[in-house]
Amino acid sequence: MFERAILHDGFSVVECLSECVMFYAGTFKMAENLAPGKFGVYYQVNRPTKNALEQKWIDETQSKLGGISQKEILKKRFEAMR
């Protein structure tokens, strides 16, 4: 599961629960029917990452402006904001 989370392109969460028998014996008593546990991927959505969306926006903007560099695009944008 850890490998799959690491290799997922985007945000991943791995939740690990462990009962502390020293202080809270029986904490997971209500979850007895889940023993020995449920493992696997419960929810996964494949969609473009923030970086992929930004790169798409940059590519579209560059094509509209005649292929100028990213630096020039930023320069023009900052000039327009003055």
Biopython code that builds the backbone (N, CA, C, O; Angstrom):
import numpy as np
from Bio.PDB.StructureBuilder import StructureBuilder

atoms = [
    (1, "MET", "N", (0.819, -1.188, 0.000)),
    (1, "MET", "CA", (0.000, 0.000, 0.000)),
    (1, "MET", "C", (0.868, 1.258, 0.000)),
    (1, "MET", "O", (0.549, 2.239, -0.671)),
    (2, "PHE", "N", (1.962, 1.221, 0.755)),
    (2, "PHE", "CA", (2.834, 2.390, 0.789)),
    (2, "PHE", "C", (3.441, 2.658, -0.580)),
    (2, "PHE", "O", (3.534, 3.808, -1.009)),
    (3, "GLU", "N", (3.849, 1.609, -1.257)),
    (3, "GLU", "CA", (4.437, 1.770, -2.589)),
    (3, "GLU", "C", (3.416, 2.368, -3.554)),
    (3, "GLU", "O", (3.745, 3.253, -4.344)),
    (4, "ARG", "N", (2.192, 1.888, -3.488)),
    (4, "ARG", "CA", (1.153, 2.412, -4.375)),
    (4, "ARG", "C", (0.885, 3.888, -4.082)),
    (4, "ARG", "O", (0.687, 4.680, -5.003)),
    (5, "ALA", "N", (0.879, 4.256, -2.802)),
    (5, "ALA", "CA", (0.663, 5.654, -2.432)),
    (5, "ALA", "C", (1.808, 6.535, -2.919)),
    (5, "ALA", "O", (1.584, 7.651, -3.388)),
    (6, "ILE", "N", (3.032, 6.032, -2.806)),
    (6, "ILE", "CA", (4.198, 6.800, -3.243)),
    (6, "ILE", "C", (4.203, 6.977, -4.756)),
    (6, "ILE", "O", (4.552, 8.047, -5.255)),
    (7, "LEU", "N", (3.823, 5.951, -5.478)),
    (7, "LEU", "CA", (3.850, 6.008, -6.940)),
    (7, "LEU", "C", (2.661, 6.751, -7.544)),
    (7, "LEU", "O", (2.689, 7.090, -8.727)),
    (8, "HIS", "N", (1.607, 7.014, -6.745)),
    (8, "HIS", "CA", (0.431, 7.733, -7.247)),
    (8, "HIS", "C", (0.810, 9.171, -7.572)),
    (8, "HIS", "O", (1.409, 9.862, -6.748)),
    (9, "ASP", "N", (0.461, 9.618, -8.772)),
    (9, "ASP", "CA", (0.784, 10.971, -9.209)),
    (9, "ASP", "C", (-0.231, 11.926, -8.596)),
    (9, "ASP", "O", (-1.329, 12.096, -9.126)),
    (10, "GLY", "N", (0.130, 12.541, -7.497)),
    (10, "GLY", "CA", (-0.778, 13.444, -6.794)),
    (10, "GLY", "C", (-0.729, 13.185, -5.296)),
    (10, "GLY", "O", (0.273, 12.703, -4.769)),
    (11, "PHE", "N", (-1.818, 13.509, -4.622)),
    (11, "PHE", "CA", (-1.906, 13.414, -3.161)),
    (11, "PHE", "C", (-2.366, 12.026, -2.741)),
    (11, "PHE", "O", (-3.290, 11.469, -3.333)),
    (12, "SER", "N", (-1.719, 11.466, -1.714)),
    (12, "SER", "CA", (-2.085, 10.148, -1.193)),
    (12, "SER", "C", (-2.104, 10.171, 0.321)),
    (12, "SER", "O", (-1.343, 10.906, 0.950)),
    (13, "VAL", "N", (-2.979, 9.362, 0.906)),
    (13, "VAL", "CA", (-3.047, 9.201, 2.356)),
    (13, "VAL", "C", (-3.033, 7.717, 2.671)),
    (13, "VAL", "O", (-3.777, 6.941, 2.072)),
    (14, "VAL", "N", (-2.180, 7.322, 3.618)),
    (14, "VAL", "CA", (-2.167, 5.947, 4.118)),
    (14, "VAL", "C", (-2.459, 6.052, 5.609)),
    (14, "VAL", "O", (-1.734, 6.728, 6.338)),
    (15, "GLU", "N", (-3.506, 5.393, 6.059)),
    (15, "GLU", "CA", (-3.873, 5.432, 7.467)),
    (15, "GLU", "C", (-3.556, 4.098, 8.115)),
    (15, "GLU", "O", (-3.972, 3.046, 7.631)),
    (16, "CYS", "N", (-2.817, 4.148, 9.213)),
    (16, "CYS", "CA", (-2.443, 2.942, 9.960)),
    (16, "CYS", "C", (-2.972, 3.087, 11.382)),
    (16, "CYS", "O", (-2.668, 4.072, 12.054)),
    (17, "LEU", "N", (-3.749, 2.133, 11.843)),
    (17, "LEU", "CA", (-4.289, 2.157, 13.197)),
    (17, "LEU", "C", (-3.691, 1.023, 14.009)),
    (17, "LEU", "O", (-3.541, -0.097, 13.521)),
    (18, "SER", "N", (-3.355, 1.324, 15.239)),
    (18, "SER", "CA", (-2.798, 0.324, 16.126)),
    (18, "SER", "C", (-3.345, 0.569, 17.532)),
    (18, "SER", "O", (-3.314, 1.693, 18.032)),
    (19, "GLU", "N", (-3.833, -0.467, 18.147)),
    (19, "GLU", "CA", (-4.382, -0.337, 19.488)),
    (19, "GLU", "C", (-3.259, -0.268, 20.504)),
    (19, "GLU", "O", (-2.334, -1.079, 20.464)),
    (20, "CYS", "N", (-3.331, 0.682, 21.404)),
    (20, "CYS", "CA", (-2.354, 0.811, 22.473)),
    (20, "CYS", "C", (-2.908, 0.059, 23.686)),
    (20, "CYS", "O", (-3.738, 0.601, 24.416)),
    (21, "VAL", "N", (-2.469, -1.162, 23.907)),
    (21, "VAL", "CA", (-3.010, -1.990, 24.991)),
    (21, "VAL", "C", (-2.538, -1.517, 26.361)),
    (21, "VAL", "O", (-3.112, -1.904, 27.379)),
    (22, "MET", "N", (-1.506, -0.691, 26.398)),
    (22, "MET", "CA", (-0.993, -0.195, 27.674)),
    (22, "MET", "C", (-1.976, 0.785, 28.312)),
    (22, "MET", "O", (-2.193, 0.743, 29.523)),
    (23, "PHE", "N", (-2.569, 1.662, 27.511)),
    (23, "PHE", "CA", (-3.429, 2.703, 28.060)),
    (23, "PHE", "C", (-4.911, 2.547, 27.696)),
    (23, "PHE", "O", (-5.779, 2.884, 28.501)),
    (24, "TYR", "N", (-5.204, 2.046, 26.511)),
    (24, "TYR", "CA", (-6.575, 2.003, 26.038)),
    (24, "TYR", "C", (-6.961, 0.598, 25.578)),
    (24, "TYR", "O", (-7.339, 0.407, 24.422)),
    (25, "ALA", "N", (-6.871, -0.358, 26.451)),
    (25, "ALA", "CA", (-7.233, -1.732, 26.097)),
    (25, "ALA", "C", (-8.679, -1.771, 25.636)),
    (25, "ALA", "O", (-9.558, -1.211, 26.291)),
    (26, "GLY", "N", (-8.927, -2.422, 24.525)),
    (26, "GLY", "CA", (-10.287, -2.557, 24.007)),
    (26, "GLY", "C", (-10.771, -1.392, 23.177)),
    (26, "GLY", "O", (-11.959, -1.299, 22.867)),
    (27, "THR", "N", (-9.872, -0.509, 22.815)),
    (27, "THR", "CA", (-10.259, 0.655, 22.024)),
    (27, "THR", "C", (-10.953, 0.252, 20.728)),
    (27, "THR", "O", (-11.930, 0.878, 20.317)),
    (28, "PHE", "N", (-10.446, -0.791, 20.091)),
    (28, "PHE", "CA", (-11.028, -1.230, 18.825)),
    (28, "PHE", "C", (-12.023, -2.372, 19.022)),
    (28, "PHE", "O", (-12.286, -3.130, 18.088)),
    (29, "LYS", "N", (-12.571, -2.499, 20.211)),
    (29, "LYS", "CA", (-13.510, -3.576, 20.519)),
    (29, "LYS", "C", (-14.721, -3.533, 19.568)),
    (29, "LYS", "O", (-15.224, -4.573, 19.143)),
    (30, "MET", "N", (-15.170, -2.334, 19.248)),
    (30, "MET", "CA", (-16.337, -2.186, 18.372)),
    (30, "MET", "C", (-16.038, -2.666, 16.953)),
    (30, "MET", "O", (-16.958, -2.968, 16.192)),
    (31, "ALA", "N", (-14.785, -2.734, 16.605)),
    (31, "ALA", "CA", (-14.410, -3.114, 15.244)),
    (31, "ALA", "C", (-14.012, -4.582, 15.149)),
    (31, "ALA", "O", (-13.308, -4.975, 14.219)),
    (32, "GLU", "N", (-14.448, -5.380, 16.088)),
    (32, "GLU", "CA", (-14.073, -6.795, 16.087)),
    (32, "GLU", "C", (-14.462, -7.501, 14.795)),
    (32, "GLU", "O", (-13.752, -8.394, 14.331)),
    (33, "ASN", "N", (-15.581, -7.102, 14.221)),
    (33, "ASN", "CA", (-16.029, -7.772, 13.002)),
    (33, "ASN", "C", (-15.129, -7.471, 11.800)),
    (33, "ASN", "O", (-15.276, -8.095, 10.748)),
    (34, "LEU", "N", (-14.206, -6.531, 11.944)),
    (34, "LEU", "CA", (-13.287, -6.199, 10.851)),
    (34, "LEU", "C", (-12.013, -7.044, 10.895)),
    (34, "LEU", "O", (-11.209, -7.017, 9.963)),
    (35, "ALA", "N", (-11.839, -7.791, 11.983)),
    (35, "ALA", "CA", (-10.617, -8.577, 12.148)),
    (35, "ALA", "C", (-10.496, -9.608, 11.034)),
    (35, "ALA", "O", (-11.517, -10.183, 10.656)),
    (36, "PRO", "N", (-9.374, -9.866, 10.511)),
    (36, "PRO", "CA", (-8.080, -9.312, 10.886)),
    (36, "PRO", "C", (-7.809, -7.941, 10.313)),
    (36, "PRO", "O", (-6.683, -7.452, 10.410)),
    (37, "GLY", "N", (-8.774, -7.321, 9.736)),
    (37, "GLY", "CA", (-8.598, -5.974, 9.198)),
    (37, "GLY", "C", (-8.995, -5.920, 7.742)),
    (37, "GLY", "O", (-9.086, -6.945, 7.067)),
    (38, "LYS", "N", (-9.226, -4.729, 7.273)),
    (38, "LYS", "CA", (-9.548, -4.515, 5.865)),
    (38, "LYS", "C", (-8.421, -3.688, 5.264)),
    (38, "LYS", "O", (-8.114, -2.585, 5.716)),
    (39, "PHE", "N", (-7.833, -4.244, 4.257)),
    (39, "PHE", "CA", (-6.699, -3.592, 3.631)),
    (39, "PHE", "C", (-7.008, -3.347, 2.166)),
    (39, "PHE", "O", (-7.726, -4.116, 1.527)),
    (40, "GLY", "N", (-6.460, -2.274, 1.654)),
    (40, "GLY", "CA", (-6.629, -2.006, 0.238)),
    (40, "GLY", "C", (-6.879, -0.546, -0.034)),
    (40, "GLY", "O", (-6.800, 0.285, 0.871)),
    (41, "VAL", "N", (-7.177, -0.233, -1.260)),
    (41, "VAL", "CA", (-7.464, 1.125, -1.679)),
    (41, "VAL", "C", (-8.979, 1.304, -1.612)),
    (41, "VAL", "O", (-9.732, 0.603, -2.288)),
    (42, "TYR", "N", (-9.410, 2.251, -0.787)),
    (42, "TYR", "CA", (-10.839, 2.479, -0.609)),
    (42, "TYR", "C", (-11.383, 3.541, -1.552)),
    (42, "TYR", "O", (-12.568, 3.525, -1.888)),
    (43, "TYR", "N", (-10.533, 4.461, -1.979)),
    (43, "TYR", "CA", (-10.994, 5.559, -2.831)),
    (43, "TYR", "C", (-9.826, 6.038, -3.678)),
    (43, "TYR", "O", (-8.751, 6.326, -3.152)),
    (44, "GLN", "N", (-10.031, 6.122, -4.972)),
    (44, "GLN", "CA", (-8.983, 6.628, -5.856)),
    (44, "GLN", "C", (-9.626, 7.367, -7.008)),
    (44, "GLN", "O", (-10.553, 6.868, -7.646)),
    (45, "VAL", "N", (-9.127, 8.553, -7.267)),
    (45, "VAL", "CA", (-9.588, 9.366, -8.390)),
    (45, "VAL", "C", (-8.374, 9.726, -9.222)),
    (45, "VAL", "O", (-7.399, 10.268, -8.701)),
    (46, "ASN", "N", (-8.427, 9.435, -10.487)),
    (46, "ASN", "CA", (-7.352, 9.814, -11.396)),
    (46, "ASN", "C", (-7.778, 11.064, -12.144)),
    (46, "ASN", "O", (-8.694, 11.035, -12.967)),
    (47, "ARG", "N", (-7.104, 12.150, -11.846)),
    (47, "ARG", "CA", (-7.367, 13.414, -12.521)),
    (47, "ARG", "C", (-6.050, 14.162, -12.635)),
    (47, "ARG", "O", (-5.086, 13.815, -11.953)),
    (48, "PRO", "N", (-5.989, 15.182, -13.483)),
    (48, "PRO", "CA", (-4.725, 15.898, -13.676)),
    (48, "PRO", "C", (-4.243, 16.543, -12.380)),
    (48, "PRO", "O", (-5.043, 17.050, -11.594)),
    (49, "THR", "N", (-2.943, 16.520, -12.165)),
    (49, "THR", "CA", (-2.364, 17.171, -10.993)),
    (49, "THR", "C", (-2.290, 18.674, -11.231)),
    (49, "THR", "O", (-2.483, 19.151, -12.349)),
    (50, "LYS", "N", (-2.008, 19.406, -10.167)),
    (50, "LYS", "CA", (-1.849, 20.861, -10.264)),
    (50, "LYS", "C", (-0.744, 21.205, -11.259)),
    (50, "LYS", "O", (-0.898, 22.119, -12.069)),
    (51, "ASN", "N", (0.356, 20.485, -11.201)),
    (51, "ASN", "CA", (1.470, 20.759, -12.125)),
    (51, "ASN", "C", (1.075, 20.511, -13.572)),
    (51, "ASN", "O", (1.448, 21.277, -14.461)),
    (52, "ALA", "N", (0.317, 19.439, -13.811)),
    (52, "ALA", "CA", (-0.119, 19.141, -15.185)),
    (52, "ALA", "C", (-1.072, 20.214, -15.697)),
    (52, "ALA", "O", (-0.981, 20.619, -16.857)),
    (53, "LEU", "N", (-1.987, 20.680, -14.844)),
    (53, "LEU", "CA", (-2.918, 21.742, -15.250)),
    (53, "LEU", "C", (-2.187, 23.051, -15.523)),
    (53, "LEU", "O", (-2.515, 23.760, -16.474)),
    (54, "GLU", "N", (-1.196, 23.373, -14.689)),
    (54, "GLU", "CA", (-0.419, 24.586, -14.918)),
    (54, "GLU", "C", (0.379, 24.499, -16.214)),
    (54, "GLU", "O", (0.469, 25.479, -16.952)),
    (55, "GLN", "N", (0.955, 23.339, -16.493)),
    (55, "GLN", "CA", (1.727, 23.174, -17.725)),
    (55, "GLN", "C", (0.825, 23.305, -18.947)),
    (55, "GLN", "O", (1.229, 23.884, -19.955)),
    (56, "LYS", "N", (-0.397, 22.772, -18.866)),
    (56, "LYS", "CA", (-1.359, 22.899, -19.960)),
    (56, "LYS", "C", (-1.695, 24.368, -20.198)),
    (56, "LYS", "O", (-1.759, 24.818, -21.342)),
    (57, "TRP", "N", (-1.910, 25.115, -19.110)),
    (57, "TRP", "CA", (-2.220, 26.536, -19.217)),
    (57, "TRP", "C", (-1.050, 27.290, -19.846)),
    (57, "TRP", "O", (-1.252, 28.153, -20.700)),
    (58, "ILE", "N", (0.172, 26.966, -19.425)),
    (58, "ILE", "CA", (1.364, 27.617, -19.973)),
    (58, "ILE", "C", (1.492, 27.316, -21.468)),
    (58, "ILE", "O", (1.759, 28.215, -22.264)),
    (59, "ASP", "N", (1.300, 26.051, -21.844)),
    (59, "ASP", "CA", (1.416, 25.670, -23.253)),
    (59, "ASP", "C", (0.369, 26.373, -24.108)),
    (59, "ASP", "O", (0.677, 26.849, -25.201)),
    (60, "GLU", "N", (-0.875, 26.439, -23.613)),
    (60, "GLU", "CA", (-1.940, 27.118, -24.368)),
    (60, "GLU", "C", (-1.642, 28.603, -24.520)),
    (60, "GLU", "O", (-1.850, 29.173, -25.591)),
    (61, "THR", "N", (-1.160, 29.225, -23.459)),
    (61, "THR", "CA", (-0.840, 30.649, -23.497)),
    (61, "THR", "C", (0.316, 30.916, -24.455)),
    (61, "THR", "O", (0.284, 31.876, -25.224)),
    (62, "GLN", "N", (1.332, 30.069, -24.404)),
    (62, "GLN", "CA", (2.469, 30.243, -25.309)),
    (62, "GLN", "C", (2.036, 30.102, -26.763)),
    (62, "GLN", "O", (2.509, 30.848, -27.621)),
    (63, "SER", "N", (1.154, 29.166, -27.050)),
    (63, "SER", "CA", (0.714, 28.993, -28.436)),
    (63, "SER", "C", (-0.116, 30.191, -28.905)),
    (63, "SER", "O", (-0.031, 30.579, -30.070)),
    (64, "LYS", "N", (-0.918, 30.780, -28.011)),
    (64, "LYS", "CA", (-1.716, 31.958, -28.362)),
    (64, "LYS", "C", (-0.840, 33.182, -28.605)),
    (64, "LYS", "O", (-1.162, 34.032, -29.436)),
    (65, "LEU", "N", (0.279, 33.265, -27.866)),
    (65, "LEU", "CA", (1.142, 34.439, -27.962)),
    (65, "LEU", "C", (2.321, 34.238, -28.912)),
    (65, "LEU", "O", (3.252, 35.044, -28.921)),
    (66, "GLY", "N", (2.290, 33.199, -29.687)),
    (66, "GLY", "CA", (3.327, 32.994, -30.693)),
    (66, "GLY", "C", (4.569, 32.300, -30.192)),
    (66, "GLY", "O", (5.647, 32.491, -30.755)),
    (67, "GLY", "N", (4.453, 31.506, -29.160)),
    (67, "GLY", "CA", (5.579, 30.707, -28.693)),
    (67, "GLY", "C", (6.621, 31.459, -27.899)),
    (67, "GLY", "O", (7.779, 31.043, -27.872)),
    (68, "ILE", "N", (6.248, 32.571, -27.241)),
    (68, "ILE", "CA", (7.240, 33.297, -26.429)),
    (68, "ILE", "C", (7.527, 32.522, -25.148)),
    (68, "ILE", "O", (6.772, 31.624, -24.774)),
    (69, "SER", "N", (8.616, 32.873, -24.483)),
    (69, "SER", "CA", (9.053, 32.132, -23.292)),
    (69, "SER", "C", (8.144, 32.418, -22.094)),
    (69, "SER", "O", (7.383, 33.386, -22.085)),
    (70, "GLN", "N", (8.246, 31.557, -21.097)),
    (70, "GLN", "CA", (7.465, 31.736, -19.873)),
    (70, "GLN", "C", (7.853, 33.037, -19.178)),
    (70, "GLN", "O", (7.009, 33.725, -18.603)),
    (71, "LYS", "N", (9.126, 33.357, -19.239)),
    (71, "LYS", "CA", (9.614, 34.595, -18.628)),
    (71, "LYS", "C", (8.963, 35.818, -19.272)),
    (71, "LYS", "O", (8.571, 36.754, -18.576)),
    (72, "GLU", "N", (8.850, 35.809, -20.592)),
    (72, "GLU", "CA", (8.232, 36.922, -21.307)),
    (72, "GLU", "C", (6.739, 37.020, -20.988)),
    (72, "GLU", "O", (6.199, 38.121, -20.882)),
    (73, "ILE", "N", (6.080, 35.887, -20.838)),
    (73, "ILE", "CA", (4.648, 35.892, -20.475)),
    (73, "ILE", "C", (4.466, 36.561, -19.118)),
    (73, "ILE", "O", (3.589, 37.410, -18.959)),
    (74, "LEU", "N", (5.286, 36.187, -18.140)),
    (74, "LEU", "CA", (5.201, 36.789, -16.814)),
    (74, "LEU", "C", (5.496, 38.284, -16.867)),
    (74, "LEU", "O", (4.825, 39.083, -16.213)),
    (75, "LYS", "N", (6.499, 38.650, -17.645)),
    (75, "LYS", "CA", (6.869, 40.059, -17.770)),
    (75, "LYS", "C", (5.705, 40.874, -18.318)),
    (75, "LYS", "O", (5.401, 41.950, -17.804)),
    (76, "LYS", "N", (5.047, 40.358, -19.372)),
    (76, "LYS", "CA", (3.897, 41.061, -19.954)),
    (76, "LYS", "C", (2.747, 41.154, -18.960)),
    (76, "LYS", "O", (2.063, 42.175, -18.885)),
    (77, "ARG", "N", (2.536, 40.079, -18.195)),
    (77, "ARG", "CA", (1.440, 40.068, -17.216)),
    (77, "ARG", "C", (1.686, 41.097, -16.110)),
    (77, "ARG", "O", (0.767, 41.809, -15.705)),
    (78, "PHE", "N", (2.936, 41.174, -15.620)),
    (78, "PHE", "CA", (3.255, 42.139, -14.579)),
    (78, "PHE", "C", (3.154, 43.570, -15.093)),
    (78, "PHE", "O", (2.741, 44.470, -14.362)),
    (79, "GLU", "N", (3.531, 43.780, -16.351)),
    (79, "GLU", "CA", (3.403, 45.112, -16.939)),
    (79, "GLU", "C", (1.935, 45.515, -17.039)),
    (79, "GLU", "O", (1.591, 46.674, -16.808)),
    (80, "ALA", "N", (1.078, 44.571, -17.377)),
    (80, "ALA", "CA", (-0.358, 44.857, -17.486)),
    (80, "ALA", "C", (-0.984, 45.165, -16.121)),
    (80, "ALA", "O", (-2.003, 45.851, -16.047)),
    (81, "MET", "N", (-0.382, 44.666, -15.058)),
    (81, "MET", "CA", (-0.942, 44.875, -13.713)),
    (81, "MET", "C", (-0.544, 46.228, -13.132)),
    (81, "MET", "O", (-1.094, 46.625, -12.105)),
    (82, "ARG", "N", (0.383, 46.945, -13.744)),
    (82, "ARG", "CA", (0.812, 48.261, -13.227)),
    (82, "ARG", "C", (-0.227, 49.304, -13.408)),
    (82, "ARG", "O", (-0.018, 50.456, -13.027)),
]
sb = StructureBuilder()
sb.init_structure("model")
sb.init_model(0)
sb.init_chain("A")
sb.init_seg("    ")
for serial, (resi, resn, name, xyz) in enumerate(atoms, 1):
    if name == "N":
        sb.init_residue(resn, " ", resi, " ")
    sb.init_atom(name, np.array(xyz, "f"), 0.0, 1.0, " ", f" {name:<3s}", serial, name[0])
structure = sb.get_structure()
